[in-house]
Amino acid sequence: MFVFVTFQTRWPILALQDPESSHELSVWMAKNGLTPIDRVAENPALKVNVFGKEFSEILGEEQRSSVTNIAGNPLGLAAGCDKHGEAVKGFMNMGFGFVEVGSVTPQPQPGNDKPRMFRLTEDQGVINRYGFNSHGAEEVFERLKAIRESGQELRGNLAINLGKNKTADAIPDYVYGVKKFGELADFLVVNISSPNTPGLRQLQSRKELEGLISAVMKVRNESCPKVPLLVKIAPDLTDTELKEICQVATKMKVDGMVVTNTTISRPESLTGAAKEETGGLSGLPLKDMSTEVIRKVYKLTGGKLPLIGVGGVGTGQDVYDKIRAGASLVEMYSRLAYEGPWSPPKIKLELSRLLKADGFENVADAIGADAKK
Ligand SMILES: Cc1cc2nc3c(=O)[nH]c(=O)nc-3n(C[C@H](O)[C@H](O)[C@H](O)COP(=O)(O)O)c2cc1C
């Protein structure tokens, strides 16, 4: 479990390892049961029902009595950590209510040259330019299918994040992903916002988005109509672009949005030596930026579209802020490395206390509370 803290300056000897090796080791440990298991009983106040999936009580009564804890909470692991679906159970056992595997590309591809992940320790940030390194859909499919067929219920919900191959056309790749993974996923995420695949973020422009979304929604409706499909957007969009995306998403009946991916911007406040590296910035420097985008999207969609808030989360207060801004669920990744693998139960406890202090009986009552003030 120590690899998770390799970014922390208080573990200097562990920080000697390069970030990508730390990442790989963390996934290996989660895969092999070497990460902590959250055994704290879930607070019913953290139960939240989103796009028809209850983020609680997902197991039948019989199975429920045989496990210590039921994942019933809005905190998820963001895409990019378990890219190939190797350690889903281990991450769920850490206390996440859901895990988003991926991005998965149709064909295997190596991604960009190394080094491609950088710590900004002083800023609690990360810059990455992985460029969708993926084992490919077939391998990830077989891995996840084996979990589903093992008969063992997963403790949380499984999201699968879809990407495209570097030189392939976008629409056929995403259509392929929806067809391939629809039967295994609790929900699907179409990722059109990673900054490290040429042309990807252009898919967020109205014209391209309409073509893509109509194609993926069509195949979703035909092949897996009950599986919610979400679109993941960037934090660097203009107000006009955001408005157009919200219009398209609403018109085409997308089930929700993941807000946000990493940013290509570089806030003035950054001090880490790697701050000029090319790639997407995540972690603490992204926190407020992504919360503001959640706030705008919530407003633009009249609070009717479920949002998954992500960007810079490391404490219960951060989760609470995103929920109050309009997120129904909240994910984290980068700061897990700084806060450690034992942070999910701590974050959930903090969130429970904050909800109670403000008189909310349930997470659901706090969603978008800031907009209602
Ligand atoms: C190393 C790394 C790899 C990532 N890979 C992906 C990816 O493959 N697909 C994706 O949709 N997002 C990816 N992300 C973005 C995260 O899912 C998340 O949106 C972003 O990092 C903001 O959250 P955070 O500040 O909690 O990390 C990646 C992030 C990092 C740090």
The ligand as an SDF file (V2000), in Angstrom:
LIG
                    3D

 31 33  0  0  0  0  0  0  0  0999 V2000
   -2.3340    9.3180  -15.0500 C   0  0  0  0  0  0  0  0  0  0  0  0
   -3.7230    9.6570  -15.4780 C   0  0  0  0  0  0  0  0  0  0  0  0
   -4.3080    8.9320  -16.5090 C   0  0  0  0  0  0  0  0  0  0  0  0
   -5.6130    9.2430  -16.9080 C   0  0  0  0  0  0  0  0  0  0  0  0
   -6.1760    8.5070  -17.9130 N   0  0  0  0  0  0  0  0  0  0  0  0
   -7.4660    8.7470  -18.2740 C   0  0  0  0  0  0  0  0  0  0  0  0
   -8.1010    7.9510  -19.2660 C   0  0  0  0  0  0  0  0  0  0  0  0
   -7.5280    7.0170  -19.8050 O   0  0  0  0  0  0  0  0  0  0  0  0
   -9.3880    8.2680  -19.5870 N   0  0  0  0  0  0  0  0  0  0  0  0
  -10.0790    9.2940  -18.9860 C   0  0  0  0  0  0  0  0  0  0  0  0
  -11.2580    9.5050  -19.3050 O   0  0  0  0  0  0  0  0  0  0  0  0
   -9.5000   10.0380  -18.0310 N   0  0  0  0  0  0  0  0  0  0  0  0
   -8.2290    9.7980  -17.6590 C   0  0  0  0  0  0  0  0  0  0  0  0
   -7.6420   10.5530  -16.6850 N   0  0  0  0  0  0  0  0  0  0  0  0
   -8.3960   11.6900  -16.1030 C   0  0  0  0  0  0  0  0  0  0  0  0
   -9.0940   11.3340  -14.7930 C   0  0  0  0  0  0  0  0  0  0  0  0
  -10.0650   10.3490  -14.9820 O   0  0  0  0  0  0  0  0  0  0  0  0
   -9.7570   12.5610  -14.1730 C   0  0  0  0  0  0  0  0  0  0  0  0
  -10.7730   13.0280  -15.0270 O   0  0  0  0  0  0  0  0  0  0  0  0
   -8.7740   13.7110  -13.9210 C   0  0  0  0  0  0  0  0  0  0  0  0
   -7.5090   13.2220  -13.5630 O   0  0  0  0  0  0  0  0  0  0  0  0
   -9.2680   14.6330  -12.8120 C   0  0  0  0  0  0  0  0  0  0  0  0
   -9.4280   13.9560  -11.5970 O   0  0  0  0  0  0  0  0  0  0  0  0
   -8.2920   13.9150  -10.4490 P   0  0  0  0  0  0  0  0  0  0  0  0
   -7.8400   15.3340  -10.2380 O   0  0  0  0  0  0  0  0  0  0  0  0
   -8.9860   13.3500   -9.2460 O   0  0  0  0  0  0  0  0  0  0  0  0
   -7.2090   13.0390  -10.9630 O   0  0  0  0  0  0  0  0  0  0  0  0
   -6.3380   10.2890  -16.2660 C   0  0  0  0  0  0  0  0  0  0  0  0
   -5.7370   10.9940  -15.2300 C   0  0  0  0  0  0  0  0  0  0  0  0
   -4.4560   10.6960  -14.8290 C   0  0  0  0  0  0  0  0  0  0  0  0
   -3.8370   11.4690  -13.7020 C   0  0  0  0  0  0  0  0  0  0  0  0
  1  2  1  0
  2  3  1  0
  2 30  2  0
  3  4  2  0
  4  5  1  0
  4 28  1  0
  5  6  2  0
  6  7  1  0
  6 13  1  0
  7  8  2  0
  7  9  1  0
  9 10  1  0
 10 11  2  0
 10 12  1  0
 12 13  2  0
 13 14  1  0
 14 15  1  0
 14 28  1  0
 15 16  1  0
 16 17  1  0
 16 18  1  0
 18 19  1  0
 18 20  1  0
 20 21  1  0
 20 22  1  0
 22 23  1  0
 23 24  1  0
 24 25  2  0
 24 26  1  0
 24 27  1  0
 28 29  2  0
 29 30  1  0
 30 31  1  0
M  END
$$$$
